[in-house]
Amino acid sequence: MNGIEIVKVMLNDIDQLQRIGKQTFYETFSSGNSEENMKGYLDNGFSTDKLKIELSDKRSEFYFAVLDDNVIGYLKVNSGQSQTEIKDDNALEIERIYVLKEFQGKKVGQLLYEKAMEVSKQKGVDYVWLGVWEENPGAIRFYKKNGFVEFDKHIFKLGDDEQTDIMMKLQIK
Ligand SMILES: CC(C)(COP(=O)(O)OP(=O)(O)OC[C@H]1O[C@@H](n2cnc3c(N)ncnc32)[C@H](O)[C@@H]1OP(=O)(O)O)[C@@H](O)C(=O)NCCC(=O)NCCS
């Protein structure tokens, strides 16, 4: 798809970030999870306070994919102590790549992924890693296609439900 721009998200973009964050999370996970667990995660995980802290963190970066002034996807990467796990200074975490359902399969995810790789090169890290829900085969295939390999499994809690995340990494040095 032509005309997509990848732009860095600033603090005053917080409302748009909250909207795209909630919508893409809901579209991705609502069918496999209870309404109650979903609501809890959407309210807490994307609260204005939480997003404000994340946007002010120098070791986290958010990017929007923008088409005709509309945000259609976003990326979040973390380095240093802001990584959710591992916290290796020589690593970058892709915490989130999400594209609106309507725009999936049109290379928007690939553009966001390439931005993450650009950040990893700027930072000079040795490897990029991420955690992906084991019941999200589309995303797992997307990362495998980009060269990621599985190296571990971790438990993640969505409300009262324990779920397994597959940890994947791509060595770049
Ligand atoms: C996973 C996701 C980010 C991929 O973005 P996308 O814009 O749909 O993917 P792209 O069009 O850029 O695809 C890039 C490549 O990955 C492959 N791919 C993407 N999604 C795939 C899927 N569901 N199944 C198989 N392959 C897939 C494509 O075939 C494409 O390969 P190609 O270049 O040979 O055609 C997007 O589908 C998404 O937001 N999914 C829901 C949210 C999610 O699960 N995010 C990851 C959480 S960890």
The ligand as an ORCA input file, in Angstrom:
! r2SCAN-3c Opt
* xyz 0 1
  C       1.149     -9.466     12.836
  C       0.913     -8.146     12.117
  C       1.614     -7.011     12.848
  C       1.507     -8.271     10.690
  O       1.281     -7.058     10.002
  P       0.620     -7.057      8.566
  O       0.595     -5.658      8.061
  O      -0.673     -7.780      8.597
  O       1.667     -7.942      7.763
  P       2.386     -7.610      6.391
  O       1.351     -7.362      5.347
  O       3.393     -6.530      6.586
  O       3.099     -8.974      6.118
  C       4.472     -9.150      6.042
  C       4.753    -10.604      5.759
  O       4.351    -11.437      6.860
  C       3.384    -12.383      6.434
  N       2.249    -12.415      7.369
  C       1.671    -11.367      7.969
  N       0.624    -11.759      8.704
  C       0.540    -13.077      8.542
  C      -0.349    -14.047      9.005
  N      -1.397    -13.755      9.790
  N      -0.131    -15.321      8.633
  C       0.894    -15.623      7.826
  N       1.767    -14.747      7.347
  C       1.586    -13.504      7.684
  C       2.846    -11.877      5.120
  O       2.481    -12.973      4.293
  C       3.966    -11.087      4.541
  O       4.803    -11.897      3.798
  P       5.043    -11.611      2.216
  O       5.922    -10.416      2.195
  O       5.710    -12.850      1.744
  O       3.696    -11.392      1.641
  C      -0.585     -7.808     11.936
  O      -1.218     -8.846     11.241
  C      -1.304     -7.568     13.243
  O      -1.395     -6.440     13.705
  N      -1.882     -8.621     13.853
  C      -2.642     -8.449     15.061
  C      -1.809     -7.932     16.183
  C      -0.714     -8.858     16.573
  O      -0.920    -10.050     16.660
  N       0.453     -8.269     16.787
  C       1.594     -8.975     17.254
  C       1.474     -9.091     18.743
  S       2.964     -9.732     19.362
*
